[in-house]
Amino acid sequence: MDALILLIPLSLILGGIALAAFLWTMRSGQYEDLDAAAHRILFDDDRAERGQAGEADPKRATGKETQP
């Protein structure tokens, strides 16, 4: 029973810290655009740096040359 006197306030404090951290992330916009990171991985870095993040090169995607 003596342990509960220490553990209950400690758990409430840790829960309050977790809630404060969650509310801080909500207010700072961490969850606004969840799909951007998933789409960003699909683009090549060298093409993105040049500003040409469009369609992928068909020869590069399949490893075969396409006929016109």
FENFENUR-V356231 format. One record per residue. N is the residue number from 1. PSI is psi in radians with two decimals (999 if undefined). Layout:
N|PSI, N|PSI
This chain:
1|-0.53, 2|-0.52, 3|-0.58, 4|-0.52, 5|-0.53, 6|-0.71, 7|-0.63, 8|-0.88, 9|-0.62, 10|-0.72, 11|-0.64, 12|-0.69, 13|-0.79, 14|-0.66, 15|-0.67, 16|-0.67, 17|-0.73, 18|-0.72, 19|-0.73, 20|-0.70, 21|-0.71, 22|-0.78, 23|-0.61, 24|-0.73, 25|-0.59, 26|-0.74, 27|-0.50, 28|-0.02, 29|0.46, 30|-0.44, 31|0.33, 32|-0.83, 33|1.53, 34|-0.35, 35|-0.27, 36|-0.75, 37|-0.61, 38|-0.61, 39|-0.52, 40|-0.54, 41|-0.38, 42|-0.34, 43|2.52, 44|2.50, 45|-0.70, 46|-0.63, 47|-0.61, 48|-0.62, 49|-0.60, 50|-0.14, 51|0.38, 52|0.76, 53|1.21, 54|-2.37, 55|2.67, 56|2.68, 57|2.14, 58|-0.57, 59|-0.65, 60|-0.59, 61|-0.69, 62|-0.33, 63|0.07, 64|2.66, 65|2.52, 66|2.58, 67|2.46, 68|999
